[in-house]
Amino acid sequence: MPIAADAARVSIPSSVLDVWQAPTLALMALAGVVIALLGALVPARRAARLTIAEVLHNE
């Protein structure tokens, strides 16, 4: 962002650029991965417990 602003000869205040701290971003990324894994794991475990006959019967 600062490089693009310098190229356009525009100044951007540091309060706009320093919104998130690196540890906060890392924690949010980790939380997103955990939520995605849980969202995929729950239906996968349910599907893994079904027999082929049950799946074909419900289809």
Jmol script that loads the backbone (N, CA, C; Angstrom):
load data "model"
ATOM      1  N   MET A   1       0.810  -1.188   0.000  1.00  0.00           N
ATOM      2  CA  MET A   1       0.000   0.000   0.000  1.00  0.00           C
ATOM      3  C   MET A   1       0.862   1.265   0.000  1.00  0.00           C
ATOM      4  N   PRO A   2       1.866   1.348   0.856  1.00  0.00           N
ATOM      5  CA  PRO A   2       2.700   2.552   0.836  1.00  0.00           C
ATOM      6  C   PRO A   2       3.432   2.738  -0.493  1.00  0.00           C
ATOM      7  N   ILE A   3       3.842   1.652  -1.124  1.00  0.00           N
ATOM      8  CA  ILE A   3       4.547   1.760  -2.406  1.00  0.00           C
ATOM      9  C   ILE A   3       3.616   2.317  -3.472  1.00  0.00           C
ATOM     10  N   ALA A   4       2.371   1.836  -3.491  1.00  0.00           N
ATOM     11  CA  ALA A   4       1.401   2.348  -4.460  1.00  0.00           C
ATOM     12  C   ALA A   4       1.096   3.813  -4.189  1.00  0.00           C
ATOM     13  N   ALA A   5       1.005   4.185  -2.931  1.00  0.00           N
ATOM     14  CA  ALA A   5       0.739   5.585  -2.588  1.00  0.00           C
ATOM     15  C   ALA A   5       1.908   6.469  -3.000  1.00  0.00           C
ATOM     16  N   ASP A   6       3.126   5.991  -2.798  1.00  0.00           N
ATOM     17  CA  ASP A   6       4.299   6.763  -3.220  1.00  0.00           C
ATOM     18  C   ASP A   6       4.329   6.923  -4.735  1.00  0.00           C
ATOM     19  N   ALA A   7       3.970   5.879  -5.449  1.00  0.00           N
ATOM     20  CA  ALA A   7       3.964   5.955  -6.908  1.00  0.00           C
ATOM     21  C   ALA A   7       2.930   6.954  -7.400  1.00  0.00           C
ATOM     22  N   ALA A   8       1.812   7.057  -6.690  1.00  0.00           N
ATOM     23  CA  ALA A   8       0.763   8.002  -7.069  1.00  0.00           C
ATOM     24  C   ALA A   8       0.980   9.373  -6.446  1.00  0.00           C
ATOM     25  N   ARG A   9       2.067   9.498  -5.674  1.00  0.00           N
ATOM     26  CA  ARG A   9       2.398  10.749  -4.973  1.00  0.00           C
ATOM     27  C   ARG A   9       1.258  11.193  -4.053  1.00  0.00           C
ATOM     28  N   VAL A  10       0.753  10.216  -3.317  1.00  0.00           N
ATOM     29  CA  VAL A  10      -0.320  10.461  -2.352  1.00  0.00           C
ATOM     30  C   VAL A  10       0.193  10.007  -0.994  1.00  0.00           C
ATOM     31  N   SER A  11      -0.123  10.749   0.041  1.00  0.00           N
ATOM     32  CA  SER A  11       0.294  10.329   1.382  1.00  0.00           C
ATOM     33  C   SER A  11      -0.888   9.692   2.107  1.00  0.00           C
ATOM     34  N   ILE A  12      -0.601   8.587   2.754  1.00  0.00           N
ATOM     35  CA  ILE A  12      -1.618   7.870   3.523  1.00  0.00           C
ATOM     36  C   ILE A  12      -1.208   7.949   4.982  1.00  0.00           C
ATOM     37  N   PRO A  13      -2.105   8.408   5.858  1.00  0.00           N
ATOM     38  CA  PRO A  13      -1.754   8.497   7.278  1.00  0.00           C
ATOM     39  C   PRO A  13      -1.477   7.115   7.870  1.00  0.00           C
ATOM     40  N   SER A  14      -0.585   7.066   8.831  1.00  0.00           N
ATOM     41  CA  SER A  14      -0.235   5.781   9.440  1.00  0.00           C
ATOM     42  C   SER A  14      -1.412   5.167  10.195  1.00  0.00           C
ATOM     43  N   SER A  15      -2.366   5.975  10.620  1.00  0.00           N
ATOM     44  CA  SER A  15      -3.536   5.427  11.314  1.00  0.00           C
ATOM     45  C   SER A  15      -4.380   4.567  10.379  1.00  0.00           C
ATOM     46  N   VAL A  16      -4.279   4.799   9.090  1.00  0.00           N
ATOM     47  CA  VAL A  16      -5.009   3.985   8.118  1.00  0.00           C
ATOM     48  C   VAL A  16      -4.257   2.686   7.843  1.00  0.00           C
ATOM     49  N   LEU A  17      -2.942   2.743   7.855  1.00  0.00           N
ATOM     50  CA  LEU A  17      -2.134   1.572   7.516  1.00  0.00           C
ATOM     51  C   LEU A  17      -1.941   0.619   8.686  1.00  0.00           C
ATOM     52  N   ASP A  18      -1.881   1.118   9.895  1.00  0.00           N
ATOM     53  CA  ASP A  18      -1.605   0.285  11.066  1.00  0.00           C
ATOM     54  C   ASP A  18      -2.890  -0.069  11.807  1.00  0.00           C
ATOM     55  N   VAL A  19      -3.782  -0.760  11.122  1.00  0.00           N
ATOM     56  CA  VAL A  19      -5.067  -1.107  11.724  1.00  0.00           C
ATOM     57  C   VAL A  19      -4.952  -2.402  12.529  1.00  0.00           C
ATOM     58  N   TRP A  20      -4.298  -3.418  11.967  1.00  0.00           N
ATOM     59  CA  TRP A  20      -4.183  -4.717  12.620  1.00  0.00           C
ATOM     60  C   TRP A  20      -2.725  -4.992  12.969  1.00  0.00           C
ATOM     61  N   GLN A  21      -2.523  -5.592  14.117  1.00  0.00           N
ATOM     62  CA  GLN A  21      -1.191  -6.024  14.532  1.00  0.00           C
ATOM     63  C   GLN A  21      -0.954  -7.446  14.010  1.00  0.00           C
ATOM     64  N   ALA A  22       0.293  -7.812  13.789  1.00  0.00           N
ATOM     65  CA  ALA A  22       0.631  -9.128  13.231  1.00  0.00           C
ATOM     66  C   ALA A  22       0.113 -10.290  14.090  1.00  0.00           C
ATOM     67  N   PRO A  23       0.247 -10.268  15.417  1.00  0.00           N
ATOM     68  CA  PRO A  23      -0.292 -11.386  16.209  1.00  0.00           C
ATOM     69  C   PRO A  23      -1.814 -11.519  16.086  1.00  0.00           C
ATOM     70  N   THR A  24      -2.497 -10.405  15.968  1.00  0.00           N
ATOM     71  CA  THR A  24      -3.952 -10.447  15.804  1.00  0.00           C
ATOM     72  C   THR A  24      -4.318 -11.091  14.477  1.00  0.00           C
ATOM     73  N   LEU A  25      -3.601 -10.726  13.417  1.00  0.00           N
ATOM     74  CA  LEU A  25      -3.858 -11.322  12.109  1.00  0.00           C
ATOM     75  C   LEU A  25      -3.577 -12.821  12.123  1.00  0.00           C
ATOM     76  N   ALA A  26      -2.500 -13.224  12.772  1.00  0.00           N
ATOM     77  CA  ALA A  26      -2.169 -14.647  12.853  1.00  0.00           C
ATOM     78  C   ALA A  26      -3.235 -15.407  13.631  1.00  0.00           C
ATOM     79  N   LEU A  27      -3.718 -14.830  14.711  1.00  0.00           N
ATOM     80  CA  LEU A  27      -4.762 -15.472  15.508  1.00  0.00           C
ATOM     81  C   LEU A  27      -6.060 -15.595  14.718  1.00  0.00           C
ATOM     82  N   MET A  28      -6.413 -14.560  13.971  1.00  0.00           N
ATOM     83  CA  MET A  28      -7.635 -14.618  13.158  1.00  0.00           C
ATOM     84  C   MET A  28      -7.502 -15.651  12.044  1.00  0.00           C
ATOM     85  N   ALA A  29      -6.323 -15.761  11.443  1.00  0.00           N
ATOM     86  CA  ALA A  29      -6.104 -16.770  10.405  1.00  0.00           C
ATOM     87  C   ALA A  29      -6.210 -18.173  10.991  1.00  0.00           C
ATOM     88  N   LEU A  30      -5.626 -18.373  12.154  1.00  0.00           N
ATOM     89  CA  LEU A  30      -5.705 -19.670  12.819  1.00  0.00           C
ATOM     90  C   LEU A  30      -7.146 -20.008  13.186  1.00  0.00           C
ATOM     91  N   ALA A  31      -7.878 -19.036  13.681  1.00  0.00           N
ATOM     92  CA  ALA A  31      -9.285 -19.264  14.019  1.00  0.00           C
ATOM     93  C   ALA A  31     -10.082 -19.632  12.772  1.00  0.00           C
ATOM     94  N   GLY A  32      -9.796 -18.993  11.657  1.00  0.00           N
ATOM     95  CA  GLY A  32     -10.483 -19.320  10.407  1.00  0.00           C
ATOM     96  C   GLY A  32     -10.205 -20.737   9.954  1.00  0.00           C
ATOM     97  N   VAL A  33      -8.961 -21.177  10.095  1.00  0.00           N
ATOM     98  CA  VAL A  33      -8.608 -22.547   9.716  1.00  0.00           C
ATOM     99  C   VAL A  33      -9.304 -23.547  10.627  1.00  0.00           C
ATOM    100  N   VAL A  34      -9.348 -23.269  11.921  1.00  0.00           N
ATOM    101  CA  VAL A  34     -10.009 -24.172  12.869  1.00  0.00           C
ATOM    102  C   VAL A  34     -11.502 -24.262  12.568  1.00  0.00           C
ATOM    103  N   ILE A  35     -12.138 -23.146  12.292  1.00  0.00           N
ATOM    104  CA  ILE A  35     -13.564 -23.146  11.973  1.00  0.00           C
ATOM    105  C   ILE A  35     -13.825 -23.928  10.692  1.00  0.00           C
ATOM    106  N   ALA A  36     -12.976 -23.752   9.683  1.00  0.00           N
ATOM    107  CA  ALA A  36     -13.139 -24.485   8.427  1.00  0.00           C
ATOM    108  C   ALA A  36     -12.956 -25.986   8.631  1.00  0.00           C
ATOM    109  N   LEU A  37     -11.964 -26.363   9.444  1.00  0.00           N
ATOM    110  CA  LEU A  37     -11.746 -27.787   9.709  1.00  0.00           C
ATOM    111  C   LEU A  37     -12.927 -28.405  10.442  1.00  0.00           C
ATOM    112  N   LEU A  38     -13.452 -27.712  11.433  1.00  0.00           N
ATOM    113  CA  LEU A  38     -14.620 -28.233  12.149  1.00  0.00           C
ATOM    114  C   LEU A  38     -15.835 -28.309  11.237  1.00  0.00           C
ATOM    115  N   GLY A  39     -15.995 -27.321  10.384  1.00  0.00           N
ATOM    116  CA  GLY A  39     -17.115 -27.325   9.447  1.00  0.00           C
ATOM    117  C   GLY A  39     -17.041 -28.464   8.451  1.00  0.00           C
ATOM    118  N   ALA A  40     -15.849 -28.921   8.137  1.00  0.00           N
ATOM    119  CA  ALA A  40     -15.688 -30.042   7.220  1.00  0.00           C
ATOM    120  C   ALA A  40     -15.677 -31.378   7.953  1.00  0.00           C
ATOM    121  N   LEU A  41     -15.172 -31.385   9.169  1.00  0.00           N
ATOM    122  CA  LEU A  41     -15.022 -32.633   9.910  1.00  0.00           C
ATOM    123  C   LEU A  41     -16.361 -33.203  10.379  1.00  0.00           C
ATOM    124  N   VAL A  42     -17.251 -32.362  10.831  1.00  0.00           N
ATOM    125  CA  VAL A  42     -18.529 -32.843  11.376  1.00  0.00           C
ATOM    126  C   VAL A  42     -19.335 -33.595  10.316  1.00  0.00           C
ATOM    127  N   PRO A  43     -19.592 -33.042   9.129  1.00  0.00           N
ATOM    128  CA  PRO A  43     -20.331 -33.810   8.121  1.00  0.00           C
ATOM    129  C   PRO A  43     -19.553 -35.035   7.623  1.00  0.00           C
ATOM    130  N   ALA A  44     -18.236 -34.940   7.563  1.00  0.00           N
ATOM    131  CA  ALA A  44     -17.438 -36.074   7.094  1.00  0.00           C
ATOM    132  C   ALA A  44     -17.528 -37.243   8.069  1.00  0.00           C
ATOM    133  N   ARG A  45     -17.503 -36.954   9.350  1.00  0.00           N
ATOM    134  CA  ARG A  45     -17.627 -38.036  10.344  1.00  0.00           C
ATOM    135  C   ARG A  45     -18.999 -38.680  10.273  1.00  0.00           C
ATOM    136  N   ARG A  46     -20.037 -37.860  10.081  1.00  0.00           N
ATOM    137  CA  ARG A  46     -21.388 -38.412   9.944  1.00  0.00           C
ATOM    138  C   ARG A  46     -21.488 -39.310   8.721  1.00  0.00           C
ATOM    139  N   ALA A  47     -20.932 -38.857   7.616  1.00  0.00           N
ATOM    140  CA  ALA A  47     -20.989 -39.633   6.381  1.00  0.00           C
ATOM    141  C   ALA A  47     -20.166 -40.913   6.495  1.00  0.00           C
ATOM    142  N   ALA A  48     -19.084 -40.877   7.216  1.00  0.00           N
ATOM    143  CA  ALA A  48     -18.230 -42.055   7.350  1.00  0.00           C
ATOM    144  C   ALA A  48     -18.894 -43.152   8.168  1.00  0.00           C
ATOM    145  N   ARG A  49     -19.820 -42.794   9.013  1.00  0.00           N
ATOM    146  CA  ARG A  49     -20.487 -43.785   9.860  1.00  0.00           C
ATOM    147  C   ARG A  49     -21.620 -44.506   9.139  1.00  0.00           C
ATOM    148  N   LEU A  50     -22.054 -43.993   7.997  1.00  0.00           N
ATOM    149  CA  LEU A  50     -23.148 -44.623   7.265  1.00  0.00           C
ATOM    150  C   LEU A  50     -22.645 -45.817   6.464  1.00  0.00           C
ATOM    151  N   THR A  51     -23.507 -46.795   6.320  1.00  0.00           N
ATOM    152  CA  THR A  51     -23.167 -47.917   5.446  1.00  0.00           C
ATOM    153  C   THR A  51     -23.543 -47.553   4.016  1.00  0.00           C
ATOM    154  N   ILE A  52     -22.994 -48.291   3.078  1.00  0.00           N
ATOM    155  CA  ILE A  52     -23.288 -48.027   1.666  1.00  0.00           C
ATOM    156  C   ILE A  52     -24.771 -48.230   1.393  1.00  0.00           C
ATOM    157  N   ALA A  53     -25.373 -49.220   2.020  1.00  0.00           N
ATOM    158  CA  ALA A  53     -26.797 -49.485   1.816  1.00  0.00           C
ATOM    159  C   ALA A  53     -27.647 -48.307   2.291  1.00  0.00           C
ATOM    160  N   GLU A  54     -27.289 -47.711   3.418  1.00  0.00           N
ATOM    161  CA  GLU A  54     -28.038 -46.551   3.917  1.00  0.00           C
ATOM    162  C   GLU A  54     -27.919 -45.369   2.964  1.00  0.00           C
ATOM    163  N   VAL A  55     -26.737 -45.167   2.447  1.00  0.00           N
ATOM    164  CA  VAL A  55     -26.524 -44.047   1.529  1.00  0.00           C
ATOM    165  C   VAL A  55     -27.335 -44.250   0.265  1.00  0.00           C
ATOM    166  N   LEU A  56     -27.280 -45.446  -0.299  1.00  0.00           N
ATOM    167  CA  LEU A  56     -28.021 -45.713  -1.536  1.00  0.00           C
ATOM    168  C   LEU A  56     -29.525 -45.688  -1.302  1.00  0.00           C
ATOM    169  N   HIS A  57     -29.966 -46.100  -0.129  1.00  0.00           N
ATOM    170  CA  HIS A  57     -31.397 -46.077   0.174  1.00  0.00           C
ATOM    171  C   HIS A  57     -31.911 -44.637   0.273  1.00  0.00           C
ATOM    172  N   ASN A  58     -31.123 -43.747   0.862  1.00  0.00           N
ATOM    173  CA  ASN A  58     -31.537 -42.353   1.020  1.00  0.00           C
ATOM    174  C   ASN A  58     -31.381 -41.543  -0.256  1.00  0.00           C
ATOM    175  N   GLU A  59     -30.649 -42.061  -1.199  1.00  0.00           N
ATOM    176  CA  GLU A  59     -30.425 -41.329  -2.440  1.00  0.00           C
ATOM    177  C   GLU A  59     -31.614 -41.509  -3.305  1.00  0.00           C
TER     178      GLU A  59
END
end "model"
wireframe off; spacefill off
backbone 0.3
color backbone group
